[in-house]
Amino acid sequence: MLDQRQVLSPGRNLSPRPSGYESKDHLFRLLGLLTLKEVSLVTTLSVTTIWRLRRKMAFPEPAILSDGRIGFRISDIDAWVNARPSKR
């Protein structure tokens, strides 16, 4: 299970914006959504790899919020990570 407290804490700055800047990404997390950049950080996959997996239908589909904005459901990413085989 993803440790949402550490990875997705509202105070964590995931962009090069000045500290103290309240981003819309914080609202995403309140709604249970992640940006593509956050999904990349959580899964340790590159953005390119995530898009390749999506094309193969091997990664959760994002929610389309508007013409230029998508968000990945935290629950979908969590389930996908937990379904991955573990190293023995």
KEKESE-961546 format. One record per residue: residue in three letters; x, y, z of N, C-alpha, C in turn; residue number from 0. Coordinates in Angstrom, 1 decimal. Layout:
BEGIN
  resn      nu      nv      nw     cau     cav     caw      cu      cv      cw  resi
   ala       X       Y       Z       X       Y       Z       X       Y       Z   NUM
...
***
This chain:
BEGIN
  resn      nu      nv      nw     cau     cav     caw      cu      cv      cw  resi
   met     0.8    -1.2     0.0     0.0     0.0     0.0     0.9     1.2     0.0     0
   leu     0.5     2.3    -0.8     1.3     3.5    -0.8     1.2     4.2     0.5     1
   asp     2.3     4.8     0.9     2.3     5.6     2.1     2.0     7.0     1.8     2
   gln     0.7     7.3     1.7     0.2     8.6     1.2     0.6     9.7     2.1     3
   arg     0.9     9.4     3.4     1.3    10.5     4.3     2.6    11.1     3.9     4
   gln     3.6    10.2     3.5     4.9    10.7     3.1     4.9    11.2     1.7     5
   val     4.5    10.4     0.8     4.6    10.8    -0.6     3.7    11.9    -1.0     6
   leu     2.5    11.9    -0.5     1.5    12.8    -1.0     1.1    13.9     0.1     7
   ser     2.0    14.2     1.0     1.6    15.2     2.0     1.4    16.5     1.4     8
   pro     0.4    17.3     1.8     0.1    18.6     1.2     1.3    19.5     1.2     9
   gly     2.2    19.4     2.2     3.3    20.4     2.3     4.5    20.0     1.4    10
   arg     4.4    18.9     0.8     5.6    18.4    -0.1     5.5    19.2    -1.4    11
   asn     6.6    19.8    -1.7     6.7    20.6    -2.9     7.2    19.7    -4.1    12
   leu     6.3    19.4    -5.0     6.6    18.5    -6.1     7.0    19.3    -7.4    13
   ser     7.0    20.6    -7.3     7.3    21.4    -8.5     8.3    22.5    -8.1    14
   pro     8.9    23.1    -9.1    10.0    24.1    -8.8     9.4    25.5    -8.4    15
   arg     8.1    25.5    -8.0     7.5    26.8    -7.6     8.1    27.2    -6.3    16
   pro     8.0    28.5    -6.0     8.5    29.0    -4.7     7.8    28.3    -3.5    17
   ser     8.4    28.1    -2.4     7.7    27.5    -1.2     6.7    28.5    -0.8    18
   gly     5.6    27.9    -0.2     4.5    28.7     0.2     3.4    28.9    -0.8    19
   tyr     3.7    28.4    -2.0     2.8    28.6    -3.2     1.7    27.4    -3.0    20
   glu     0.5    27.8    -2.9    -0.6    26.8    -2.8    -1.0    26.4    -4.2    21
   ser    -0.7    25.2    -4.6    -1.0    24.7    -5.9    -2.4    24.0    -6.0    22
   lys    -2.9    23.9    -7.2    -4.1    23.2    -7.5    -3.9    21.7    -7.2    23
   asp    -2.6    21.2    -7.3    -2.3    19.8    -7.0    -2.7    19.4    -5.6    24
   his    -2.6    20.3    -4.7    -3.1    20.0    -3.3    -4.6    19.7    -3.3    25
   leu    -5.4    20.4    -4.1    -6.8    20.0    -4.2    -7.0    18.7    -4.9    26
   phe    -6.1    18.3    -5.8    -6.2    17.0    -6.4    -6.1    15.9    -5.4    27
   arg    -5.1    16.1    -4.4    -5.0    15.0    -3.4    -6.2    15.0    -2.5    28
   leu    -6.8    16.1    -2.2    -8.0    16.1    -1.4    -9.1    15.4    -2.0    29
   leu    -9.1    15.4    -3.4   -10.1    14.6    -4.1    -9.7    13.2    -4.4    30
   gly    -8.6    12.8    -3.9    -8.1    11.4    -4.2    -7.5    11.2    -5.5    31
   leu    -6.9    12.3    -6.1    -6.3    12.2    -7.4    -4.8    12.6    -7.4    32
   leu    -4.1    12.1    -8.3    -2.7    12.4    -8.5    -2.4    12.9    -9.8    33
   thr    -1.4    13.8    -9.9    -1.0    14.3   -11.2    -0.1    13.2   -11.8    34
   leu     0.2    13.3   -13.1     1.1    12.4   -13.8     2.5    12.4   -13.1    35
   lys     2.9    13.6   -12.8     4.3    13.7   -12.2     4.3    13.0   -10.8    36
   glu     3.2    13.1   -10.0     3.1    12.5    -8.7     3.1    11.0    -8.9    37
   val     2.3    10.5    -9.9     2.3     9.0   -10.2     3.7     8.5   -10.5    38
   ser     4.4     9.3   -11.3     5.8     9.0   -11.7     6.6     8.8   -10.4    39
   leu     6.5     9.8    -9.5     7.3     9.7    -8.3     6.9     8.5    -7.4    40
   val     5.6     8.3    -7.3     5.1     7.2    -6.4     5.5     5.8    -6.9    41
   thr     5.4     5.7    -8.3     5.7     4.3    -8.8     7.2     4.2    -9.2    42
   thr     7.9     5.2    -9.2     9.3     5.3    -9.7     9.4     4.9   -11.2    43
   leu     8.3     5.1   -11.9     8.3     4.9   -13.4     8.5     6.3   -14.1    44
   ser     9.1     6.3   -15.2     9.2     7.6   -15.9     7.8     7.9   -16.5    45
   val     7.6     9.1   -16.9     6.3     9.5   -17.5     6.2     8.8   -18.8    46
   thr     7.3     8.6   -19.6     7.2     7.9   -20.8     6.8     6.5   -20.6    47
   thr     7.3     5.8   -19.6     6.9     4.4   -19.3     5.5     4.3   -19.0    48
   ile     5.0     5.3   -18.2     3.6     5.3   -17.8     2.7     5.4   -19.1    49
   trp     3.0     6.3   -20.0     2.2     6.4   -21.2     2.3     5.2   -22.1    50
   arg     3.5     4.5   -22.1     3.6     3.3   -22.9     2.7     2.2   -22.3    51
   leu     2.8     2.1   -21.0     1.9     1.1   -20.3     0.4     1.4   -20.5    52
   arg     0.1     2.6   -20.5    -1.3     3.0   -20.8    -1.8     2.6   -22.2    53
   arg    -0.9     2.8   -23.2    -1.2     2.4   -24.5    -1.4     0.9   -24.6    54
   lys    -0.7     0.1   -23.8    -0.9    -1.4   -23.8    -2.0    -1.8   -22.9    55
   met    -2.7    -0.8   -22.3    -3.8    -1.1   -21.4    -3.3    -1.9   -20.2    56
   ala    -2.1    -1.6   -19.8    -1.4    -2.2   -18.6    -1.2    -1.3   -17.5    57
   phe    -1.9    -0.2   -17.5    -1.8     0.8   -16.4    -3.2     1.5   -16.2    58
   pro    -3.5     1.9   -15.0    -4.8     2.5   -14.8    -5.0     3.7   -15.7    59
   glu    -6.2     3.9   -16.2    -6.6     5.0   -17.0    -6.9     6.2   -16.1    60
   pro    -6.5     7.4   -16.5    -6.8     8.6   -15.7    -8.2     9.1   -15.8    61
   ala    -8.6     9.9   -14.9    -9.9    10.6   -15.0    -9.7    11.8   -15.9    62
   ile   -10.5    12.0   -16.9   -10.4    13.2   -17.7   -11.2    14.3   -17.0    63
   leu   -10.5    15.4   -16.5   -11.2    16.4   -15.8   -11.5    17.6   -16.7    64
   ser   -10.8    17.8   -17.7   -11.1    18.9   -18.7   -10.3    18.5   -20.0    65
   asp   -10.3    19.4   -21.0    -9.6    19.1   -22.2    -8.1    19.0   -21.9    66
   gly    -7.5    19.7   -21.0    -6.1    19.7   -20.8    -5.7    19.2   -19.4    67
   arg    -6.6    18.6   -18.7    -6.2    18.2   -17.3    -6.7    16.7   -17.1    68
   ile    -5.8    15.9   -16.6    -6.2    14.5   -16.2    -5.7    14.3   -14.7    69
   gly    -6.3    13.3   -14.1    -5.9    13.0   -12.7    -6.0    11.5   -12.6    70
   phe    -5.0    10.9   -11.9    -5.1     9.4   -11.7    -5.6     9.2   -10.3    71
   arg    -6.6     8.3   -10.1    -7.2     8.0    -8.8    -6.1     7.3    -8.0    72
   ile    -6.0     7.8    -6.8    -5.0     7.1    -5.8    -5.3     5.7    -5.6    73
   ser    -6.6     5.4    -5.5    -7.0     4.0    -5.3    -6.7     3.1    -6.4    74
   asp    -6.8     3.6    -7.7    -6.4     2.8    -8.9    -4.9     2.5    -8.9    75
   ile    -4.1     3.6    -8.6    -2.6     3.4    -8.6    -2.2     2.5    -7.4    76
   asp    -2.8     2.6    -6.3    -2.5     1.7    -5.2    -2.8     0.3    -5.5    77
   ala    -4.0     0.0    -6.1    -4.4    -1.4    -6.5    -3.4    -1.9    -7.6    78
   trp    -3.0    -1.1    -8.5    -2.0    -1.5    -9.6    -0.7    -1.9    -8.9    79
   val    -0.2    -1.0    -8.0     1.1    -1.3    -7.4     1.0    -2.7    -6.6    80
   asn    -0.1    -2.8    -5.8    -0.3    -4.0    -5.0    -0.5    -5.3    -5.9    81
   ala    -0.9    -5.2    -7.1    -1.1    -6.3    -8.0     0.2    -6.7    -8.7    82
   arg     1.2    -5.9    -8.6     2.5    -6.2    -9.2     3.2    -7.4    -8.5    83
   pro     3.8    -8.3    -9.2     4.5    -9.4    -8.5     5.6    -8.9    -7.6    84
   ser     5.8    -9.5    -6.5     6.8    -9.1    -5.6     8.1    -9.9    -5.9    85
   lys     9.2    -9.3    -5.6    10.5   -10.0    -5.8    10.7   -11.0    -4.7    86
   arg    11.1   -12.2    -5.1    11.3   -13.3    -4.1    12.7   -13.4    -3.7    87
***
